[in-house]
Amino acid sequence: MRIRLWGTRGSIAVSGPDTLRYGGDTAAVEVQCAGGNLLILDGGSGIRALKSPYEAVDRVDILLSHLHMDHVQGLPFFPPLLDPDIEVHVWGPGSTTQTLRERISRYLSPPLFPVRVRELANVAFHDVLPGEFEIGDIRITADLITHPGATLGYRLAEHNSTVAYMPDHEPALGHPRFPGLAEWTSGFALAEGADLLIHDAQYRDDEYVDRVGWGHSSISHLAAFTDMTRPRRLVTFHHDPAHTDDDLDLLHETLGAQIANGSELVAGVAGLIVDT
């Protein structure tokens, strides 16, 4: 699998000279599979920039981790949704009250947006429950992880390559001392031994103290989670919109010093390409 980051920012898109290197767009990750499938993880504002890959395919699959605005705000600006020659499948967390299509329709409809879901004849919606399913040659495991509202983490497997994706995740919530037992740790089974882990890295430790329960990781908690799960590479993600490029450089330096298990740390900058 070839992974490319198009949007790496969390909460809200930002722009300006202080965010050029890491990027200001919100979550969107392209996954080009060896078998030819094109998957996109989340539909934040970064999905707008994703152009050339879908020109060579007749199907695109978008896997939404959850429906907060920073993860769906780019969907109506993604050209394949308006291209009748491309089949688009949108996957996202199930609900006990409304289908995924109904919930997306609350955004893709007036007064929030002029185009309605019912006008997108080439788009299919799929409710995802915890468990496994397949898209082409890709085996996908989905599970609920700790973040406000129904939120899924994903593990993608193709041949011998595995990618775990948890952009919004607070694994330490509810643990009096973190880390605890693996079986009681949110997201452990998804991330364990992955070739690549893309994970929430939003807060410095001093910031997290005032944001417990907001659904995001502190740097020390991410280091502990990485040591528990032992991915080959860790890519940081969902950068705080208040953090400048220089802030994030320091944050990565601190995180790198805390990871003890030998996992390679890769800064999640927009445009980054990683092969697994």
Helices and strands as residue ranges (DSSP letters): E 2-7, G 17-19, E 28-32, E 38-41, G 45-49, G 52-56, E 59-63, H 69-72, G 75-77, G 79-82, E 87-93, H 100-105, G 117-119, E 123-128, E 131-135, E 138-144, E 152-158, E 161-166, G 182-184, H 188-191, E 196-200, H 205-208, H 219-229, E 233-237, H 245-258, E 264-266, E 273-275
